Amino acid sequence: MSIHTELGIRPLINASATLTRLGGSVMPPEVLAAMQDAAQYHIELDEMQRKVGARLAQLTHNEAAYVATGAAAGITLAAAALMAGKNPAFIQQLPDTTGIPKTEFIVHKSHRNGYDHAIRAAGGKVVEIGASLHTHEWELTHAINEHTAGVFWFQGAMTGIGDLPLAKVIEIAKAHGVPVIVDAAAQLPPVENLWKFTQMGATMAIFSGGKDLRGPQASGLCVGSAELISAMAMNGSPNHSVGRAMKVGKEEMAGLLAAVKRYLALDHEARLLECERTVAKWNSALCQLPGVCAERSWPNEAGQPLPRTRVVFDPPYDRDAIVAKLMAGEPAIAVASGRSNDIYLNPMSLEPGDAEVVLNRLIDIVNSR
Ligand SMILES: *Cc1c(COP(=O)(O)O)cnc(C)c1O
């Protein structure tokens, strides 16, 4: 923690979610060891990317895999590869799409979110289908034309309301020869998602390496079609291309591989039980406080199958003041705000001992009103 002392940065307890702005997740010793190991040697980066990719593909039951510098970078590279393919002139000119035949990406209106910027960063044009609350099959069919480069599917809080089922999207897109890319950045757990989307027929699924995988914060895992991945490699660093500015280092490659190995070997059931125990403890203690009600909330904000505690405060408790006091304390505690006078406590990113600190601080704040 010396860097924090030196710079005066306050480390915090993350009871919110694996948010990038809070540092994503923290790396376990085996991931740190792999990064430290890789950092000591010169290698040919292309060879390392190929061999790490082959190992990741085997581990995740996919045809091929590629390490990007985050899930968002994976989206940009996939979009670039679907437009430019392996054509050196097209690779060179992106994000200028003049003369490139396929540049349109279909996205459900209900899936529009900040990360579709990553498609546009490559020069891709987002073509919306549907309305915020419903989409018809004909709207997808109608949107597909000779300029369509792919369909992007965003899996998360935005999924399920107003969209077609993913299986239907894959069926329609496949029938027209259009690739489907799933942004599954925060869709771990469950661990099976590492192969579920591609086994459903998606061309590629993209995961953040710095969320629950607990790999390097600047890493992303792309799994799926070998053809698409070899085009992504050509559109990626170290080649001079759209992806050059999203360089992934040898350390991230080694760290992500170690993180995936660890994740596959984890006892996910025990982890779930531990989260359930924490939430149950929080709930019973917080419900004893006057004017406070706590309940189990499921699934969590990213749709992951893990519980959270929802704490509802009766007036005159001021939710925002409570959130601010949690952040102002020592150590700082980050929580998520709900839609009303409520907060969510998420156990998934806690380190041993954190759950008690969070509970005791919240009790103190409520009692000191
Ligand atoms: C977190 C997230 C991303 C970005 O992942 P990074 O690894 O931080 O680049 C993209 N899409 C969704 C839906 C996410 O939740």
PDBQT file of the ligand as one rigid body, heavy atoms in Angstrom, charges set to zero:
ROOT
HETATM    1  C1  LIG A 401     -17.673  -3.247 -17.688  1.00  0.00    +0.000 C 
HETATM    2  C2  LIG A 401     -18.361  -3.333 -18.994  1.00  0.00    +0.000 A 
HETATM    3  C3  LIG A 401     -17.674  -3.097 -20.192  1.00  0.00    +0.000 A 
HETATM    4  C4  LIG A 401     -16.232  -2.631 -20.211  1.00  0.00    +0.000 C 
HETATM    5  O1  LIG A 401     -15.309  -3.570 -19.741  1.00  0.00    +0.000 OA
HETATM    6  P1  LIG A 401     -13.781  -3.104 -19.571  1.00  0.00    +0.000 P 
HETATM    7  O2  LIG A 401     -13.041  -4.396 -19.331  1.00  0.00    +0.000 OA
HETATM    8  O3  LIG A 401     -13.741  -2.196 -18.394  1.00  0.00    +0.000 OA
HETATM    9  O4  LIG A 401     -13.351  -2.437 -20.814  1.00  0.00    +0.000 OA
HETATM   10  C5  LIG A 401     -18.347  -3.246 -21.374  1.00  0.00    +0.000 A 
HETATM   11  N1  LIG A 401     -19.646  -3.606 -21.408  1.00  0.00    +0.000 NA
HETATM   12  C6  LIG A 401     -20.362  -3.845 -20.283  1.00  0.00    +0.000 A 
HETATM   13  C7  LIG A 401     -21.792  -4.240 -20.382  1.00  0.00    +0.000 C 
HETATM   14  C8  LIG A 401     -19.743  -3.725 -19.024  1.00  0.00    +0.000 A 
HETATM   15  O5  LIG A 401     -20.429  -3.947 -17.903  1.00  0.00    +0.000 OA
ENDROOT
TORSDOF 0
